[in-house]
Amino acid sequence: IQPKELLNIQQINRLEYEINKEIRAGTIISSKIYNKQELNSLSYLRGLPKGAAENLLELRIVDIIGLDQNPCGGTHLKSLNEIQLLKIVSFENDKNIQKLKFISGNRVLNYLSSTIARETQLSQLISAPPDQHIDTINKLYNDKKLL
């Protein structure tokens, strides 16, 4: 996705929702070998190959049917549902470039497990349930400043 402006948090959440919707739908992925002349005819391709790929006579293009076409990155899926789930875990704005950090598949489950374990430890340390963590920590911080 190449938006004209940086996405805000609501747009990033919507993007994540839409991506997971496509994953759940099991959108089909196909691939085909194209020669350089044929690459110009691809409707979703975001640009011609760069770097080392410029010198290739043929290029394998992966087509996420109806969504995107890109040069092969080496991972060969049959459909998007093989990804299982995608979670955007952070984003960073640097000038006019926005970088999204995401995880997918079992990494999402591992991330969730470690987050829950950390949340449980924090709850025990500050004697407060998760929905009160921010308020409790703010109170502890402000009380410490008064000392």
Helices and strands as residue ranges (DSSP letters): H 9-25, E 29-35, H 36-39, G 51-55, E 58-64, E 68-71, G 80-82, E 86-94, E 97-104, H 106-126, G 130-132, H 133-146
